[in-house]
Amino acid sequence: MSANNNSYQHKLKQAAQWCALLHSDAPADEDIQAYHQWLNLHPDNQKAYDELTALWSEFEAPEDDGLNTRVLNNVLEKDQPRSHGTVKAFLSIALFSGFGLLLNHLGLSGITADHYTLKGQTQTIQLQDGSLVTLNAQTQIDIEFNDEKRLIHLHTGEIHINATTNPSWPLVVQTQNTSATALGTSFSVKSRQQDTYIVVTESKVKVCYLAQHSCVIGQQGEAMEVENGHLIGPYDTNPSVRLAWLNHRLVANDISLPALLESLEAHYPGVLMYQHSELNHIRVSGVYPTNNIDLAMKMLASDPAIKHRSIANYLQVISLK
């Protein structure tokens, strides 16, 4: 990809941020002034902003039957901004479009972490001690080894660890307010905002809620969690269900359709668009592939109440028939 394309993609990302800000309820005067200063920095800034504004208008059209495929394709197929750069910008403004879109686009934050994955990615790495760490989609970790312990900082996302055992050199996964110390070989840790979830697949794990200095020990087939400021567990669970993502699967057991779509979205580099309130009453169960979102959408669309459309290979629209 040329330097010019990279530069224009950066301008598109900036334009998306300005578009979202200026379409919010009440942009501050200093924001409007800064926006005009940004426009005057380069002619391409105005061009990029105009493209994003045109796309925005398609979202706001009251008689629009979903999205205007022609306009979306026009933006996606521009000679200068190739698809991924444009999609990043498109996703940024879509968050503010009022459609109930749940999105977290292609990992624009967190790329300074030692290891990270974006939407639709998983990765397995081998640490210097021989331990294997598998990162689920949209995960960010830092690694810190010293003489006292092996420390993995899990900033966000989910990891599964096959640890090499060494009682004199403990392996610890730490989230914002929780630590999980391996007392055996295999476990997973998930961090979501203020909450942490641990599943023990082999041996034992010691979990401590740092805010309350309280600890519990979970065994194989058990889970523990820190949720809403409380340390819960250990309690029995099914690791094969909780960790189906390791085999590119998502198991749903009578959950709401928006909850399923939110989980699937992390594994799709494009956008899933739907209205939460419209679909919240629909319950779903099944095993859905996370590495083939098109197939997962077709499985959902087999329900006579659900309609699915795919647009430009980057947008999956789910609605009621």
Backbone hydrogen bonds, N-H to C=O, Kabsch-Sander energy under -0.5 kcal/mol:
donor,donor_aa,acceptor,acceptor_aa,energy
6,N,2,S,-2.0
7,S,3,A,-2.5
8,Y,4,N,-2.4
9,Q,5,N,-2.5
10,H,6,N,-2.0
11,K,7,S,-1.8
12,L,8,Y,-2.3
13,K,9,Q,-2.3
14,Q,10,H,-2.3
15,A,11,K,-2.8
16,A,12,L,-2.5
17,Q,13,K,-1.8
18,W,14,Q,-2.3
19,C,15,A,-2.8
20,A,16,A,-2.4
21,L,17,Q,-2.2
22,L,18,W,-3.0
23,H,19,C,-1.3
24,S,21,L,-1.4
32,I,28,A,-2.0
33,Q,29,D,-2.3
34,A,30,E,-2.2
35,Y,31,D,-2.3
36,H,32,I,-2.0
37,Q,33,Q,-1.9
38,W,34,A,-2.2
39,L,35,Y,-2.3
40,N,36,H,-1.6
41,L,38,W,-1.4
42,H,38,W,-0.6
42,H,39,L,-0.7
45,N,42,H,-1.5
46,Q,42,H,-0.7
46,Q,43,P,-0.5
47,K,43,P,-1.5
48,A,44,D,-2.8
49,Y,45,N,-2.3
50,D,46,Q,-2.5
51,E,47,K,-1.9
52,L,48,A,-2.0
53,T,49,Y,-2.4
54,A,50,D,-2.2
55,L,51,E,-1.8
56,W,52,L,-2.3
57,S,53,T,-2.2
58,E,54,A,-1.0
58,E,55,L,-0.5
59,F,55,L,-1.1
59,F,56,W,-0.7
60,E,56,W,-1.5
61,A,57,S,-0.8
64,D,61,A,-1.4
66,G,64,D,-1.5
67,L,65,D,-0.9
69,T,67,L,-1.0
72,L,68,N,-2.2
73,N,69,T,-2.8
74,N,70,R,-2.2
75,V,71,V,-1.9
76,L,72,L,-2.5
77,E,73,N,-2.1
78,K,75,V,-1.1
82,R,80,Q,-0.9
86,T,82,R,-1.9
87,V,83,S,-3.0
88,K,84,H,-2.1
89,A,85,G,-1.7
90,F,86,T,-3.2
91,L,87,V,-3.1
92,S,88,K,-1.9
93,I,89,A,-1.8
94,A,90,F,-2.0
95,L,91,L,-1.3
96,F,93,I,-1.3
97,S,94,A,-1.7
103,L,101,L,-0.7
107,G,105,H,-0.9
108,L,105,H,-0.9
113,A,110,G,-1.8
115,H,141,I,-2.2
117,T,139,T,-2.2
120,G,266,A,-2.5
121,Q,118,L,-1.7
123,Q,135,L,-1.7
125,I,133,V,-2.9
127,L,125,I,-0.5
127,L,131,S,-3.0
130,G,127,L,-2.0
132,L,162,N,-2.4
133,V,125,I,-2.7
134,T,160,H,-2.8
135,L,123,Q,-3.7
135,L,133,V,-0.5
136,N,158,E,-2.9
138,Q,118,L,-1.1
140,Q,156,T,-2.3
141,I,115,H,-2.7
142,D,153,H,-1.9
144,E,151,L,-3.1
146,N,149,K,-2.2
150,R,170,P,-3.3
151,L,144,E,-2.9
151,L,149,K,-0.6
152,I,172,V,-2.9
153,H,142,D,-2.9
153,H,151,L,-0.5
154,L,152,I,-0.8
154,L,174,Q,-2.4
155,H,140,Q,-2.2
155,H,153,H,-0.9
156,T,140,Q,-1.1
157,G,191,S,-1.8
159,I,189,V,-2.6
160,H,134,T,-2.0
161,I,187,F,-3.2
162,N,132,L,-2.7
163,A,161,I,-0.6
163,A,185,T,-3.9
169,W,166,N,-2.5
172,V,150,R,-3.3
172,V,170,P,-0.6
173,V,180,A,-2.7
174,Q,152,I,-2.9
174,Q,172,V,-0.5
175,T,178,T,-2.9
179,S,208,C,-2.2
180,A,173,V,-2.6
181,T,206,K,-3.1
182,A,171,L,-2.6
182,A,180,A,-0.5
183,L,204,K,-2.2
186,S,202,E,-0.8
187,F,161,I,-1.7
188,S,199,V,-2.6
189,V,159,I,-2.3
190,K,197,Y,-2.8
191,S,157,G,-3.4
192,R,195,D,-2.7
195,D,192,R,-2.4
196,T,226,V,-2.1
197,Y,190,K,-2.6
198,I,224,M,-3.1
199,V,188,S,-1.7
200,V,222,E,-2.6
201,T,186,S,-1.4
201,T,199,V,-0.6
202,E,186,S,-2.1
205,V,218,G,-2.2
206,K,181,T,-2.6
207,V,205,V,-0.6
207,V,216,V,-2.9
208,C,179,S,-2.6
209,Y,214,S,-3.0
210,L,177,N,-1.8
210,L,208,C,-0.9
211,A,177,N,-0.7
212,Q,209,Y,-1.2
213,H,209,Y,-0.9
214,S,209,Y,-1.5
216,V,207,V,-2.5
218,G,205,V,-2.7
220,Q,203,S,-1.0
221,G,200,V,-2.7
222,E,219,Q,-1.8
223,A,235,Y,-2.6
224,M,198,I,-2.2
225,E,232,I,-2.3
226,V,196,T,-2.7
227,E,225,E,-0.6
227,E,230,H,-2.3
230,H,227,E,-1.2
232,I,225,E,-3.4
232,I,230,H,-0.6
235,Y,223,A,-2.0
237,T,221,G,-2.4
241,V,238,N,-1.3
242,R,238,N,-2.3
243,L,239,P,-2.5
244,A,241,V,-1.3
246,L,243,L,-1.8
247,N,244,A,-1.9
248,H,245,W,-1.8
249,R,244,A,-1.5
250,L,288,Y,-2.1
252,A,250,L,-0.6
252,A,286,G,-3.2
255,I,284,V,-2.2
257,L,279,L,-0.6
257,L,282,I,-2.3
260,L,256,S,-1.9
261,L,257,L,-2.6
262,E,258,P,-2.5
263,S,259,A,-1.6
264,L,260,L,-2.6
265,E,261,L,-2.1
266,A,262,E,-0.7
266,A,263,S,-0.6
267,H,264,L,-1.8
268,Y,265,E,-1.8
271,V,314,Y,-2.8
273,M,271,V,-0.6
273,M,316,Q,-3.2
276,H,274,Y,-0.7
279,L,275,Q,-1.6
280,N,276,H,-1.4
282,I,279,L,-1.9
284,V,255,I,-2.9
286,G,252,A,-2.6
288,Y,250,L,-2.9
288,Y,286,G,-0.5
290,T,248,H,-1.6
291,N,248,H,-0.7
296,A,292,N,-2.0
297,M,293,I,-2.7
298,K,294,D,-2.0
299,M,295,L,-2.3
300,L,296,A,-1.9
301,A,297,M,-2.5
302,S,298,K,-0.6
302,S,299,M,-0.8
303,D,300,L,-1.9
306,I,303,D,-1.9
307,K,319,S,-3.5
309,R,317,V,-2.1
311,I,315,L,-3.1
314,Y,311,I,-1.8
315,L,311,I,-1.5
316,Q,271,V,-2.9
317,V,309,R,-3.1
317,V,315,L,-0.6
318,I,273,M,-2.8
318,I,316,Q,-0.6
319,S,307,K,-2.5
321,K,305,A,-1.8
